[in-house]
Amino acid sequence: MRFHQTPALLRWLFPRIWWKKSVQEKVIFLTFDDGPIPEVTDFVLGQLDQYQAKATFFWVGDNVERYPEIAKRVLAAGHRVGNHTYHHVQAWKNRGETYGQEVQQCQQALERAGAPAAEKLFRPPHGQLTFAHLRKLQPEYQVVMWSSLTYDFDASLPAEECLSRSIASIKPGSIVVMHDSLKAEKNLRYVLPRLLQHFSSLGYSFKTL
């Protein structure tokens, strides 16, 4: 079963997490997880530029250190970057100090690439987070989840359905998750340009968190 919209119960249980943004305008907050990956992130940058759209990228530290030039291009273009751990680790399998070290190591990689040290954002891989992790993270990081999950990474989901379900789930203030990864590339290349075109034609803008 796919939940393209976040269940209200989760938003109630974790009110300090950003699930969506309260806005008075037609604004959408696109986010991209798991990069940077040269052939995919560059495609995303090109599409965003066509629509003067800004986005927030939640990156894996190991990828940032492999491709620092891409990270610098993204930041120079006015986009924002956030922490997605260094090795894309799952919180439920890393309950000790290892998880905190992963977050810290990723943050160091982001800052070496030019990300500002203030106003740190964090998104847990797979959306997994324990109460203990949350208590440790929140003094330093704003934890960000989502209100609309595109499932672009799901190879069994036809691209046309991925697009239609994503469009149906997005509202003003939505935080939308896509992935600048090889796993998601096929659906991403179909969905992103059409999603940008659709909502731009309706008068929406796309901003960073």
N, CA and C atoms as an extended XYZ file, in Angstrom:
627
Properties=species:S:1:pos:R:3:atomname:S:1:resname:S:1:resid:I:1 pbc="F F F"
N         0.843       -1.195        0.000 N   MET     1
C         0.000        0.000        0.000 CA  MET     1
C         0.882        1.250        0.000 C   MET     1
N         0.533        2.200       -0.849 N   ARG     2
C         1.305        3.444       -0.934 CA  ARG     2
C         0.503        4.592       -0.323 C   ARG     2
N         1.137        5.348        0.559 N   PHE     3
C         0.528        6.537        1.131 CA  PHE     3
C         1.190        7.756        0.492 C   PHE     3
N         0.555        8.323       -0.521 N   HIS     4
C         1.128        9.503       -1.172 CA  HIS     4
C         1.011       10.736       -0.280 C   HIS     4
N         0.028       10.747        0.627 N   GLN     5
C        -0.103       11.817        1.602 CA  GLN     5
C         0.180       11.263        2.996 C   GLN     5
N         0.843       12.062        3.819 N   THR     6
C         1.196       11.626        5.166 CA  THR     6
C        -0.053       11.502        6.033 C   THR     6
N        -0.239       10.392        6.735 N   PRO     7
C        -1.389       10.246        7.634 CA  PRO     7
C        -1.408       11.337        8.709 C   PRO     7
N        -2.596       11.836        9.011 N   ALA     8
C        -2.743       12.917        9.989 CA  ALA     8
C        -2.251       12.510       11.369 C   ALA     8
N        -2.343       11.223       11.699 N   LEU     9
C        -1.904       10.761       13.013 CA  LEU     9
C        -0.422       11.046       13.240 C   LEU     9
N         0.397       10.856       12.221 N   LEU    10
C         1.828       11.118       12.363 CA  LEU    10
C         2.092       12.595       12.619 C   LEU    10
N         1.361       13.447       11.922 N   ARG    11
C         1.533       14.893       12.131 CA  ARG    11
C         1.133       15.281       13.552 C   ARG    11
N         0.125       14.604       14.096 N   TRP    12
C        -0.325       14.883       15.461 CA  TRP    12
C         0.690       14.380       16.486 C   TRP    12
N         1.269       13.214       16.243 N   LEU    13
C         2.225       12.630       17.179 CA  LEU    13
C         3.536       13.410       17.245 C   LEU    13
N         3.926       14.007       16.109 N   PHE    14
C         5.220       14.698       16.023 CA  PHE    14
C         5.011       16.130       15.515 C   PHE    14
N         4.417       17.005       16.340 N   PRO    15
C         4.054       18.344       15.861 CA  PRO    15
C         5.244       19.256       15.572 C   PRO    15
N         6.415       18.973       16.158 N   ARG    16
C         7.573       19.854       15.936 CA  ARG    16
C         8.312       19.531       14.639 C   ARG    16
N         7.981       18.412       14.051 N   ILE    17
C         8.559       18.072       12.744 CA  ILE    17
C         7.819       18.854       11.666 C   ILE    17
N         8.545       19.293       10.651 N   TRP    18
C         7.894       19.937        9.504 CA  TRP    18
C         7.324       18.865        8.580 C   TRP    18
N         6.017       18.830        8.455 N   TRP    19
C         5.338       17.934        7.516 CA  TRP    19
C         4.870       18.713        6.297 C   TRP    19
N         4.426       19.935        6.524 N   LYS    20
C         4.054       20.874        5.462 CA  LYS    20
C         4.240       22.272        6.033 C   LYS    20
N         4.113       23.270        5.194 N   LYS    21
C         4.296       24.645        5.631 CA  LYS    21
C         2.970       25.388        5.531 C   LYS    21
N         2.734       26.260        6.497 N   SER    22
C         1.545       27.104        6.469 CA  SER    22
C         1.822       28.306        5.566 C   SER    22
N         1.070       28.424        4.496 N   VAL    23
C         1.303       29.488        3.513 CA  VAL    23
C        -0.017       30.159        3.151 C   VAL    23
N         0.080       31.387        2.693 N   GLN    24
C        -1.083       32.129        2.206 CA  GLN    24
C        -1.080       32.221        0.687 C   GLN    24
N        -0.023       31.704        0.068 N   GLU    25
C         0.120       31.800       -1.383 CA  GLU    25
C         0.168       30.403       -1.984 C   GLU    25
N         0.197       30.358       -3.302 N   LYS    26
C         0.351       29.088       -4.011 CA  LYS    26
C         1.840       28.744       -4.077 C   LYS    26
N         2.323       28.103       -3.034 N   VAL    27
C         3.739       27.761       -2.930 CA  VAL    27
C         3.869       26.266       -2.664 C   VAL    27
N         4.828       25.639       -3.345 N   ILE    28
C         5.152       24.230       -3.145 CA  ILE    28
C         6.628       24.134       -2.778 C   ILE    28
N         6.945       23.218       -1.883 N   PHE    29
C         8.318       23.027       -1.431 CA  PHE    29
C         8.814       21.669       -1.930 C   PHE    29
N         9.513       21.685       -3.046 N   LEU    30
C        10.080       20.461       -3.601 CA  LEU    30
C        11.343       20.087       -2.837 C   LEU    30
N        11.474       18.808       -2.528 N   THR    31
C        12.691       18.315       -1.888 CA  THR    31
C        13.182       17.079       -2.635 C   THR    31
N        14.493       16.902       -2.625 N   PHE    32
C        15.125       15.790       -3.341 CA  PHE    32
C        16.093       15.088       -2.398 C   PHE    32
N        15.917       13.782       -2.248 N   ASP    33
C        16.731       12.994       -1.324 CA  ASP    33
C        17.767       12.143       -2.055 C   ASP    33
N        18.828       11.799       -1.340 N   ASP    34
C        19.781       10.726       -1.671 CA  ASP    34
C        20.932       11.115       -2.588 C   ASP    34
N        20.947       12.325       -3.156 N   GLY    35
C        22.037       12.722       -4.020 CA  GLY    35
C        23.237       13.199       -3.205 C   GLY    35
N        24.125       13.970       -3.875 N   PRO    36
C        24.080       14.282       -5.311 CA  PRO    36
C        24.649       13.147       -6.165 C   PRO    36
N        24.042       12.974       -7.331 N   ILE    37
C        24.488       12.009       -8.333 CA  ILE    37
C        24.616       12.777       -9.646 C   ILE    37
N        25.783       12.782      -10.297 N   PRO    38
C        26.011       13.670      -11.447 CA  PRO    38
C        24.914       13.639      -12.499 C   PRO    38
N        24.597       12.471      -13.045 N   GLU    39
C        23.670       12.413      -14.161 CA  GLU    39
C        22.240       12.732      -13.768 C   GLU    39
N        21.915       12.636      -12.488 N   VAL    40
C        20.545       12.888      -12.043 CA  VAL    40
C        20.399       14.298      -11.471 C   VAL    40
N        21.299       14.688      -10.590 N   THR    41
C        21.203       16.010       -9.973 CA  THR    41
C        21.336       17.114      -11.014 C   THR    41
N        22.201       16.937      -11.996 N   ASP    42
C        22.326       17.939      -13.057 CA  ASP    42
C        21.026       18.073      -13.847 C   ASP    42
N        20.340       16.955      -14.095 N   PHE    43
C        19.031       17.004      -14.752 CA  PHE    43
C        18.034       17.803      -13.911 C   PHE    43
N        18.006       17.542      -12.620 N   VAL    44
C        17.097       18.261      -11.729 CA  VAL    44
C        17.391       19.756      -11.760 C   VAL    44
N        18.664       20.123      -11.674 N   LEU    45
C        19.032       21.540      -11.715 CA  LEU    45
C        18.543       22.210      -12.986 C   LEU    45
N        18.702       21.537      -14.114 N   GLY    46
C        18.257       22.098      -15.380 CA  GLY    46
C        16.759       22.318      -15.421 C   GLY    46
N        16.004       21.358      -14.920 N   GLN    47
C        14.546       21.490      -14.901 CA  GLN    47
C        14.099       22.616      -13.972 C   GLN    47
N        14.688       22.694      -12.807 N   LEU    48
C        14.331       23.759      -11.873 CA  LEU    48
C        14.633       25.129      -12.462 C   LEU    48
N        15.761       25.237      -13.134 N   ASP    49
C        16.164       26.515      -13.714 CA  ASP    49
C        15.168       26.995      -14.769 C   ASP    49
N        14.606       26.073      -15.531 N   GLN    50
C        13.637       26.448      -16.570 CA  GLN    50
C        12.420       27.162      -15.994 C   GLN    50
N        12.068       26.846      -14.768 N   TYR    51
C        10.870       27.416      -14.145 CA  TYR    51
C        11.204       28.382      -13.007 C   TYR    51
N        12.461       28.812      -12.928 N   GLN    52
C        12.908       29.676      -11.832 CA  GLN    52
C        12.464       29.107      -10.485 C   GLN    52
N        12.540       27.794      -10.369 N   ALA    53
C        12.104       27.092       -9.164 CA  ALA    53
C        13.286       26.853       -8.230 C   ALA    53
N        13.029       26.979       -6.951 N   LYS    54
C        14.028       26.655       -5.934 CA  LYS    54
C        13.576       25.413       -5.175 C   LYS    54
N        14.543       24.666       -4.658 N   ALA    55
C        14.233       23.409       -3.980 CA  ALA    55
C        15.221       23.176       -2.849 C   ALA    55
N        14.935       22.164       -2.061 N   THR    56
C        15.799       21.766       -0.955 CA  THR    56
C        16.253       20.330       -1.182 C   THR    56
N        17.549       20.106       -1.069 N   PHE    57
C        18.137       18.790       -1.323 CA  PHE    57
C        18.618       18.186       -0.009 C   PHE    57
N        18.141       16.991        0.312 N   PHE    58
C        18.619       16.261        1.484 CA  PHE    58
C        19.594       15.197        1.002 C   PHE    58
N        20.862       15.416        1.311 N   TRP    59
C        21.918       14.635        0.685 CA  TRP    59
C        22.628       13.690        1.640 C   TRP    59
N        23.160       12.652        1.044 N   VAL    60
C        23.988       11.669        1.736 CA  VAL    60
C        25.431       12.184        1.731 C   VAL    60
N        26.045       12.239        2.904 N   GLY    61
C        27.376       12.832        3.016 CA  GLY    61
C        28.422       12.175        2.143 C   GLY    61
N        28.359       10.867        2.010 N   ASP    62
C        29.318       10.149        1.172 CA  ASP    62
C        29.245       10.627       -0.273 C   ASP    62
N        28.038       10.875       -0.772 N   ASN    63
C        27.885       11.383       -2.137 CA  ASN    63
C        28.392       12.817       -2.267 C   ASN    63
N        28.168       13.613       -1.237 N   VAL    64
C        28.655       14.999       -1.255 CA  VAL    64
C        30.175       15.018       -1.380 C   VAL    64
N        30.851       14.135       -0.676 N   GLU    65
C        32.312       14.121       -0.734 CA  GLU    65
C        32.819       13.535       -2.047 C   GLU    65
N        32.042       12.692       -2.679 N   ARG    66
C        32.424       12.173       -3.993 CA  ARG    66
C        32.241       13.224       -5.085 C   ARG    66
N        31.209       14.054       -4.941 N   TYR    67
C        30.860       15.008       -6.000 CA  TYR    67
C        30.694       16.417       -5.425 C   TYR    67
N        31.740       16.972       -4.824 N   PRO    68
C        31.608       18.292       -4.195 CA  PRO    68
C        31.294       19.400       -5.188 C   PRO    68
N        31.725       19.235       -6.443 N   GLU    69
C        31.465       20.289       -7.430 CA  GLU    69
C        29.976       20.419       -7.719 C   GLU    69
N        29.246       19.310       -7.674 N   ILE    70
C        27.794       19.379       -7.882 CA  ILE    70
C        27.137       20.075       -6.702 C   ILE    70
N        27.563       19.726       -5.508 N   ALA    71
C        27.016       20.372       -4.317 CA  ALA    71
C        27.214       21.881       -4.376 C   ALA    71
N        28.375       22.299       -4.812 N   LYS    72
C        28.652       23.735       -4.896 CA  LYS    72
C        27.786       24.408       -5.951 C   LYS    72
N        27.518       23.720       -7.072 N   ARG    73
C        26.648       24.287       -8.109 CA  ARG    73
C        25.220       24.452       -7.593 C   ARG    73
N        24.755       23.476       -6.859 N   VAL    74
C        23.401       23.552       -6.304 CA  VAL    74
C        23.279       24.737       -5.348 C   VAL    74
N        24.241       24.898       -4.473 N   LEU    75
C        24.218       26.014       -3.532 CA  LEU    75
C        24.341       27.354       -4.251 C   LEU    75
N        25.194       27.410       -5.261 N   ALA    76
C        25.376       28.654       -6.015 CA  ALA    76
C        24.110       29.058       -6.756 C   ALA    76
N        23.271       28.080       -7.088 N   ALA    77
C        22.022       28.363       -7.803 CA  ALA    77
C        20.907       28.818       -6.866 C   ALA    77
N        21.190       28.908       -5.577 N   GLY    78
C        20.204       29.425       -4.635 CA  GLY    78
C        19.316       28.383       -3.988 C   GLY    78
N        19.682       27.116       -4.135 N   HIS    79
C        18.924       26.054       -3.491 CA  HIS    79
C        19.467       25.816       -2.080 C   HIS    79
N        18.741       25.034       -1.322 N   ARG    80
C        19.141       24.749        0.057 CA  ARG    80
C        19.471       23.271        0.190 C   ARG    80
N        20.374       22.939        1.098 N   VAL    81
C        20.725       21.534        1.304 CA  VAL    81
C        20.528       21.161        2.766 C   VAL    81
N        20.184       19.890        2.976 N   GLY    82
C        19.987       19.371        4.315 CA  GLY    82
C        20.663       18.022        4.476 C   GLY    82
N        20.669       17.552        5.688 N   ASN    83
C        21.399       16.360        6.122 CA  ASN    83
C        20.533       15.108        5.974 C   ASN    83
N        21.119       14.049        5.395 N   HIS    84
C        20.398       12.781        5.187 CA  HIS    84
C        21.265       11.604        5.649 C   HIS    84
N        22.131       11.865        6.630 N   THR    85
C        23.154       10.960        7.174 CA  THR    85
C        24.280       10.730        6.156 C   THR    85
N        25.375       10.182        6.636 N   TYR    86
C        26.551       10.012        5.774 CA  TYR    86
C        26.442        8.802        4.859 C   TYR    86
N        25.853        7.715        5.352 N   HIS    87
C        25.756        6.491        4.547 CA  HIS    87
C        24.310        6.046        4.310 C   HIS    87
N        23.347        6.954        4.500 N   HIS    88
C        21.930        6.608        4.300 CA  HIS    88
C        21.520        5.455        5.222 C   HIS    88
N        21.790        5.620        6.506 N   VAL    89
C        21.530        4.549        7.468 CA  VAL    89
C        20.108        4.634        8.022 C   VAL    89
N        19.581        3.488        8.413 N   GLN    90
C        18.239        3.406        8.969 CA  GLN    90
C        18.285        3.568       10.490 C   GLN    90
N        17.439        4.441       11.001 N   ALA    91
C        17.432        4.714       12.441 CA  ALA    91
C        17.057        3.486       13.255 C   ALA    91
N        16.133        2.681       12.752 N   TRP    92
C        15.674        1.526       13.526 CA  TRP    92
C        16.750        0.456       13.669 C   TRP    92
N        17.765        0.497       12.809 N   LYS    93
C        18.863       -0.465       12.900 CA  LYS    93
C        20.106        0.143       13.547 C   LYS    93
N        20.047        1.426       13.869 N   ASN    94
C        21.203        2.119       14.453 CA  ASN    94
C        20.717        2.968       15.624 C   ASN    94
N        20.528        2.342       16.767 N   ARG    95
C        19.922        3.016       17.912 CA  ARG    95
C        20.939        3.618       18.879 C   ARG    95
N        22.208        3.360       18.682 N   GLY    96
C        23.222        3.876       19.592 CA  GLY    96
C        23.865        5.149       19.067 C   GLY    96
N        25.131        5.325       19.430 N   GLU    97
C        25.860        6.532       19.044 CA  GLU    97
C        26.178        6.571       17.552 C   GLU    97
N        26.112        5.421       16.896 N   THR    98
C        26.436        5.364       15.470 CA  THR    98
C        25.594        6.339       14.667 C   THR    98
N        24.318        6.438       14.991 N   TYR    99
C        23.423        7.304       14.217 CA  TYR    99
C        23.824        8.773       14.354 C   TYR    99
N        24.114        9.184       15.574 N   GLY   100
C        24.549       10.561       15.780 CA  GLY   100
C        25.843       10.869       15.049 C   GLY   100
N        26.746        9.904       15.008 N   GLN   101
C        28.002       10.085       14.277 CA  GLN   101
C        27.751       10.217       12.781 C   GLN   101
N        26.787        9.454       12.273 N   GLU   102
C        26.417        9.546       10.857 CA  GLU   102
C        25.896       10.939       10.521 C   GLU   102
N        25.061       11.472       11.387 N   VAL   103
C        24.502       12.809       11.164 CA  VAL   103
C        25.611       13.854       11.213 C   VAL   103
N        26.472       13.758       12.208 N   GLN   104
C        27.561       14.725       12.353 CA  GLN   104
C        28.518       14.676       11.164 C   GLN   104
N        28.847       13.478       10.721 N   GLN   105
C        29.775       13.331        9.598 CA  GLN   105
C        29.178       13.910        8.316 C   GLN   105
N        27.888       13.697        8.122 N   CYS   106
C        27.229       14.273        6.948 CA  CYS   106
C        27.230       15.796        7.024 C   CYS   106
N        26.944       16.342        8.209 N   GLN   107
C        26.910       17.796        8.350 CA  GLN   107
C        28.271       18.407        8.046 C   GLN   107
N        29.315       17.752        8.473 N   GLN   108
C        30.666       18.239        8.181 CA  GLN   108
C        30.931       18.252        6.678 C   GLN   108
N        30.470       17.215        5.982 N   ALA   109
C        30.647       17.161        4.530 CA  ALA   109
C        29.875       18.280        3.845 C   ALA   109
N        28.651       18.544        4.308 N   LEU   110
C        27.843       19.619        3.727 CA  LEU   110
C        28.514       20.973        3.924 C   LEU   110
N        29.026       21.205        5.109 N   GLU   111
C        29.643       22.499        5.393 CA  GLU   111
C        30.955       22.672        4.637 C   GLU   111
N        31.692       21.596        4.430 N   ARG   112
C        32.902       21.693        3.603 CA  ARG   112
C        32.552       22.052        2.161 C   ARG   112
N        31.375       21.642        1.718 N   ALA   113
C        30.933       21.958        0.355 CA  ALA   113
C        30.345       23.359        0.246 C   ALA   113
N        30.180       24.040        1.388 N   GLY   114
C        29.707       25.416        1.355 CA  GLY   114
C        28.356       25.662        1.976 C   GLY   114
N        27.736       24.639        2.561 N   ALA   115
C        26.435       24.832        3.202 CA  ALA   115
C        26.601       25.663        4.469 C   ALA   115
N        25.688       26.606        4.730 N   PRO   116
C        25.784       27.405        5.951 CA  PRO   116
C        25.643       26.534        7.197 C   PRO   116
N        26.370       26.874        8.239 N   ALA   117
C        26.326       26.085        9.473 CA  ALA   117
C        25.048       26.334       10.264 C   ALA   117
N        24.432       27.500       10.060 N   ALA   118
C        23.207       27.836       10.789 CA  ALA   118
C        21.988       27.202       10.112 C   ALA   118
N        20.902       27.125       10.863 N   GLU   119
C        19.614       26.646       10.341 CA  GLU   119
C        19.755       25.272        9.678 C   GLU   119
N        20.203       24.324       10.435 N   LYS   120
C        20.443       22.980        9.903 CA  LYS   120
C        19.133       22.210        9.743 C   LYS   120
N        19.012       21.545        8.605 N   LEU   121
C        17.856       20.700        8.324 CA  LEU   121
C        18.285       19.238        8.323 C   LEU   121
N        17.392       18.368        8.768 N   PHE   122
C        17.677       16.936        8.763 CA  PHE   122
C        16.437       16.163        8.340 C   PHE   122
N        16.637       15.208        7.437 N   ARG   123
C        15.573       14.259        7.087 CA  ARG   123
C        16.124       12.843        7.256 C   ARG   123
N        15.474       12.012        8.050 N   PRO   124
C        15.964       10.650        8.262 CA  PRO   124
C        15.727        9.760        7.046 C   PRO   124
N        16.717        8.981        6.638 N   PRO   125
C        16.506        8.030        5.547 CA  PRO   125
C        15.325        7.103        5.838 C   PRO   125
N        14.536        6.848        4.812 N   HIS   126
C        13.345        5.998        4.894 CA  HIS   126
C        12.276        6.579        5.815 C   HIS   126
N        12.449        7.810        6.260 N   GLY   127
C        11.490        8.399        7.189 CA  GLY   127
C        11.496        7.749        8.553 C   GLY   127
N        12.549        7.015        8.882 N   GLN   128
C        12.624        6.288       10.155 CA  GLN   128
C        13.298        7.145       11.222 C   GLN   128
N        12.637        7.239       12.375 N   LEU   129
C        13.210        8.005       13.473 CA  LEU   129
C        12.604        7.506       14.780 C   LEU   129
N        13.422        7.349       15.799 N   THR   130
C        12.921        6.972       17.120 CA  THR   130
C        12.756        8.230       17.971 C   THR   130
N        11.998        8.109       19.056 N   PHE   131
C        11.852        9.248       19.967 CA  PHE   131
C        13.207        9.659       20.535 C   PHE   131
N        14.056        8.681       20.810 N   ALA   132
C        15.385        8.991       21.361 CA  ALA   132
C        16.221        9.786       20.361 C   ALA   132
N        16.203        9.377       19.105 N   HIS   133
C        16.933       10.127       18.080 CA  HIS   133
C        16.388       11.542       17.961 C   HIS   133
N        15.068       11.651       17.981 N   LEU   134
C        14.441       12.964       17.814 CA  LEU   134
C        14.852       13.907       18.937 C   LEU   134
N        14.874       13.417       20.166 N   ARG   135
C        15.272       14.259       21.304 CA  ARG   135
C        16.704       14.765       21.151 C   ARG   135
N        17.577       13.936       20.620 N   LYS   136
C        18.973       14.339       20.447 CA  LYS   136
C        19.151       15.313       19.282 C   LYS   136
N        18.342       15.153       18.252 N   LEU   137
C        18.499       15.967       17.050 CA  LEU   137
C        17.887       17.355       17.181 C   LEU   137
N        16.739       17.456       17.850 N   GLN   138
C        15.960       18.692       17.765 CA  GLN   138
C        16.623       19.938       18.341 C   GLN   138
N        17.501       19.842       19.330 N   PRO   139
C        18.148       21.087       19.755 CA  PRO   139
C        18.993       21.740       18.660 C   PRO   139
N        19.499       20.945       17.732 N   GLU   140
C        20.419       21.465       16.715 CA  GLU   140
C        19.822       21.490       15.317 C   GLU   140
N        18.900       20.585       15.031 N   TYR   141
C        18.368       20.425       13.673 CA  TYR   141
C        16.854       20.616       13.641 C   TYR   141
N        16.383       21.197       12.545 N   GLN   142
C        14.958       21.144       12.245 CA  GLN   142
C        14.716       19.868       11.444 C   GLN   142
N        13.942       18.956       12.001 N   VAL   143
C        13.646       17.701       11.323 CA  VAL   143
C        12.510       17.929       10.331 C   VAL   143
N        12.713       17.448        9.109 N   VAL   144
C        11.759       17.664        8.021 CA  VAL   144
C        11.304       16.319        7.472 C   VAL   144
N        10.010       16.111        7.420 N   MET   145
C         9.457       14.938        6.750 CA  MET   145
C         8.794       15.409        5.454 C   MET   145
N         7.521       15.096        5.254 N   TRP   146
C         6.859       15.476        4.007 CA  TRP   146
C         5.354       15.325        4.145 C   TRP   146
N         4.634       15.966        3.252 N   SER   147
C         3.185       15.762        3.151 CA  SER   147
C         2.817       15.040        1.868 C   SER   147
N         3.747       14.988        0.902 N   SER   148
C         3.481       14.327       -0.382 CA  SER   148
C         4.703       13.520       -0.807 C   SER   148
N         4.523       12.211       -0.921 N   LEU   149
C         5.597       11.307       -1.339 CA  LEU   149
C         5.289       10.806       -2.743 C   LEU   149
N         6.185       11.068       -3.688 N   THR   150
C         5.905       10.735       -5.091 CA  THR   150
C         6.092        9.261       -5.416 C   THR   150
N         6.872        8.542       -4.637 N   TYR   151
C         7.232        7.146       -4.939 CA  TYR   151
C         7.958        7.033       -6.277 C   TYR   151
N         8.730        8.052       -6.624 N   ASP   152
C         9.486        7.991       -7.880 CA  ASP   152
C        10.512        6.862       -7.866 C   ASP   152
N        10.888        6.394       -6.681 N   PHE   153
C        11.877        5.315       -6.544 CA  PHE   153
C        11.287        3.928       -6.801 C   PHE   153
N         9.973        3.822       -6.897 N   ASP   154
C         9.292        2.529       -7.018 CA  ASP   154
C         9.234        2.106       -8.483 C   ASP   154
N        10.070        1.151       -8.861 N   ALA   155
C        10.144        0.717      -10.259 CA  ALA   155
C         8.863        0.054      -10.736 C   ALA   155
N         8.042       -0.441       -9.817 N   SER   156
C         6.790       -1.087      -10.212 CA  SER   156
C         5.669       -0.090      -10.473 C   SER   156
N         5.898        1.173      -10.161 N   LEU   157
C         4.882        2.208      -10.350 CA  LEU   157
C         5.075        2.869      -11.709 C   LEU   157
N         4.107        2.753      -12.624 N   PRO   158
C         4.254        3.402      -13.933 CA  PRO   158
C         4.436        4.909      -13.778 C   PRO   158
N         5.250        5.486      -14.638 N   ALA   159
C         5.562        6.911      -14.530 CA  ALA   159
C         4.311        7.775      -14.611 C   ALA   159
N         3.366        7.392      -15.471 N   GLU   160
C         2.134        8.166      -15.618 CA  GLU   160
C         1.331        8.176      -14.320 C   GLU   160
N         1.276        7.028      -13.658 N   GLU   161
C         0.555        6.949      -12.379 CA  GLU   161
C         1.306        7.696      -11.287 C   GLU   161
N         2.618        7.610      -11.311 N   CYS   162
C         3.439        8.361      -10.362 CA  CYS   162
C         3.121        9.849      -10.460 C   CYS   162
N         3.008       10.355      -11.673 N   LEU   163
C         2.693       11.768      -11.888 CA  LEU   163
C         1.285       12.102      -11.420 C   LEU   163
N         0.305       11.339      -11.848 N   SER   164
C        -1.090       11.670      -11.531 CA  SER   164
C        -1.354       11.614      -10.030 C   SER   164
N        -0.810       10.614       -9.353 N   ARG   165
C        -1.012       10.513       -7.909 CA  ARG   165
C        -0.275       11.629       -7.165 C   ARG   165
N         0.875       12.010       -7.675 N   SER   166
C         1.618       13.105       -7.048 CA  SER   166
C         0.855       14.412       -7.175 C   SER   166
N         0.359       14.694       -8.362 N   ILE   167
C        -0.402       15.927       -8.576 CA  ILE   167
C        -1.615       15.976       -7.653 C   ILE   167
N        -2.299       14.849       -7.515 N   ALA   168
C        -3.502       14.805       -6.681 CA  ALA   168
C        -3.196       15.037       -5.204 C   ALA   168
N        -1.980       14.719       -4.779 N   SER   169
C        -1.637       14.816       -3.352 CA  SER   169
C        -1.069       16.172       -2.959 C   SER   169
N        -0.741       17.009       -3.925 N   ILE   170
C        -0.046       18.269       -3.642 CA  ILE   170
C        -1.044       19.411       -3.473 C   ILE   170
N        -0.840       20.175       -2.398 N   LYS   171
C        -1.659       21.341       -2.074 CA  LYS   171
C        -0.722       22.514       -1.760 C   LYS   171
N        -1.258       23.744       -1.645 N   PRO   172
C        -0.397       24.847       -1.210 CA  PRO   172
C         0.279       24.528        0.124 C   PRO   172
N         1.579       24.729        0.176 N   GLY   173
C         2.344       24.441        1.380 CA  GLY   173
C         2.878       23.030        1.468 C   GLY   173
N         2.576       22.197        0.476 N   SER   174
C         3.049       20.813        0.506 CA  SER   174
C         4.570       20.739        0.471 C   SER   174
N         5.116       19.825        1.258 N   ILE   175
C         6.518       19.441        1.161 CA  ILE   175
C         6.547       18.131        0.391 C   ILE   175
N         7.127       18.166       -0.800 N   VAL   176
C         7.074       17.048       -1.743 CA  VAL   176
C         8.428       16.350       -1.773 C   VAL   176
N         8.410       15.017       -1.713 N   VAL   177
C         9.658       14.252       -1.760 CA  VAL   177
C         9.844       13.603       -3.123 C   VAL   177
N        11.003       13.900       -3.727 N   MET   178
C        11.480       13.195       -4.904 CA  MET   178
C        12.913       12.762       -4.597 C   MET   178
N        13.566       12.117       -5.545 N   HIS   179
C        14.905       11.580       -5.284 CA  HIS   179
C        15.826       11.834       -6.477 C   HIS   179
N        16.970       12.488       -6.221 N   ASP   180
C        17.981       12.636       -7.276 CA  ASP   180
C        18.949       11.459       -7.155 C   ASP   180
N        18.408       10.273       -7.458 N   SER   181
C        19.158        9.021       -7.335 CA  SER   181
C        18.991        8.194       -8.601 C   SER   181
N        19.893        7.256       -8.802 N   LEU   182
C        19.792        6.372       -9.968 CA  LEU   182
C        18.553        5.491       -9.882 C   LEU   182
N        18.194        5.086       -8.682 N   LYS   183
C        17.026        4.232       -8.492 CA  LYS   183
C        15.746        4.918       -8.946 C   LYS   183
N        15.652        6.216       -8.737 N   ALA   184
C        14.442        6.971       -9.072 CA  ALA   184
C        14.504        7.623      -10.446 C   ALA   184
N        15.631        7.528      -11.123 N   GLU   185
C        15.867        8.345      -12.315 CA  GLU   185
C        14.789        8.183      -13.383 C   GLU   185
N        14.361        6.972      -13.665 N   LYS   186
C        13.392        6.750      -14.737 CA  LYS   186
C        12.097        7.532      -14.487 C   LYS   186
N        11.505        7.348      -13.324 N   ASN   187
C        10.266        8.065      -13.025 CA  ASN   187
C        10.505        9.558      -12.850 C   ASN   187
N        11.634        9.909      -12.243 N   LEU   188
C        11.943       11.321      -12.020 CA  LEU   188
C        12.002       12.094      -13.330 C   LEU   188
N        12.642       11.523      -14.334 N   ARG   189
C        12.775       12.217      -15.618 CA  ARG   189
C        11.422       12.425      -16.297 C   ARG   189
N        10.477       11.568      -16.007 N   TYR   190
C         9.130       11.752      -16.557 CA  TYR   190
C         8.317       12.731      -15.700 C   TYR   190
N         8.372       12.558      -14.392 N   VAL   191
C         7.477       13.286      -13.499 CA  VAL   191
C         7.881       14.740      -13.299 C   VAL   191
N         9.158       15.006      -13.030 N   LEU   192
C         9.561       16.353      -12.623 CA  LEU   192
C         9.205       17.427      -13.640 C   LEU   192
N         9.561       17.302      -14.917 N   PRO   193
C         9.216       18.385      -15.842 CA  PRO   193
C         7.715       18.598      -15.979 C   PRO   193
N         6.952       17.530      -15.932 N   ARG   194
C         5.497       17.643      -16.076 CA  ARG   194
C         4.856       18.220      -14.818 C   ARG   194
N         5.399       17.872      -13.674 N   LEU   195
C         4.893       18.439      -12.428 CA  LEU   195
C         5.181       19.938      -12.359 C   LEU   195
N         6.389       20.329      -12.732 N   LEU   196
C         6.734       21.751      -12.757 CA  LEU   196
C         5.847       22.520      -13.723 C   LEU   196
N         5.633       21.961      -14.898 N   GLN   197
C         4.800       22.631      -15.895 CA  GLN   197
C         3.357       22.760      -15.417 C   GLN   197
N         2.830       21.687      -14.849 N   HIS   198
C         1.433       21.678      -14.399 CA  HIS   198
C         1.180       22.747      -13.344 C   HIS   198
N         1.984       22.751      -12.298 N   PHE   199
C         1.724       23.685      -11.210 CA  PHE   199
C         2.128       25.114      -11.565 C   PHE   199
N         3.128       25.283      -12.406 N   SER   200
C         3.465       26.634      -12.872 CA  SER   200
C         2.309       27.229      -13.662 C   SER   200
N         1.649       26.411      -14.466 N   SER   201
C         0.512       26.891      -15.261 CA  SER   201
C        -0.668       27.292      -14.383 C   SER   201
N        -0.707       26.781      -13.156 N   LEU   202
C        -1.772       27.130      -12.209 CA  LEU   202
C        -1.374       28.288      -11.297 C   LEU   202
N        -0.207       28.874      -11.546 N   GLY   203
C         0.222       30.034      -10.778 CA  GLY   203
C         1.006       29.732       -9.521 C   GLY   203
N         1.493       28.510       -9.382 N   TYR   204
C         2.297       28.149       -8.213 CA  TYR   204
C         3.753       28.571       -8.402 C   TYR   204
N         4.421       28.804       -7.285 N   SER   205
C         5.871       28.988       -7.278 CA  SER   205
C         6.491       27.890       -6.413 C   SER   205
N         7.797       27.732       -6.545 N   PHE   206
C         8.523       26.665       -5.855 CA  PHE   206
C         9.664       27.293       -5.059 C   PHE   206
N         9.662       27.079       -3.757 N   LYS   207
C        10.631       27.745       -2.891 CA  LYS   207
C        11.392       26.744       -2.028 C   LYS   207
N        12.507       27.214       -1.460 N   THR   208
C        13.250       26.397       -0.499 CA  THR   208
C        12.537       26.427        0.846 C   THR   208
N        12.819       25.444        1.657 N   LEU   209
C        12.272       25.411        3.014 CA  LEU   209
C        12.910       26.491        3.883 C   LEU   209
